Structures are given as C-alpha cells and as structure tokens.
Amino acid sequence: YESNENMTITCSTKVCSFGKQVVEKVETEYARFEGGRFVYRIARSPMCEYMVNFIHKLKHLPEKYMMN
C-alpha cells in the first residue's frame, strides 16, 4: 500500500467455523518513506499452526460445498 500520509495500518485475519470466530491474527505495519511516499508492506506473513491445520482440513473435504 502507498500513501502520501504516514499512518499505522492494522491488518486482521480471522477464521470462522460454523459461524463463530475461532482464531484471529492481527498485524501492525508501519510506513517506510521511499521516493517521496509512505510505503507499507506485509510480505510472507506466517500463519499460526491452527490456521495451517484448518486450511489443510478444508482442502481435503470430499465436496467443495462443505467448505462453506
């Protein structure tokens, strides 16, 4: 993300199962001033073990409709 303003960005990733939130990851990113603008990067953000296992189980469900 690029901006003319220096801000703090908070990115929230949530996993919901059966309509209930089961895990949330919150990351805070601060700007770097590059080339006359403020640049924000969230690159290769690691997932917690719960999310890795949750996604693995989703991928192995017998039918895609079961993911919803």
Order of alpha helices (4+ residues) and beta strands (2+ residues): beta-beta-beta-beta-beta-alpha
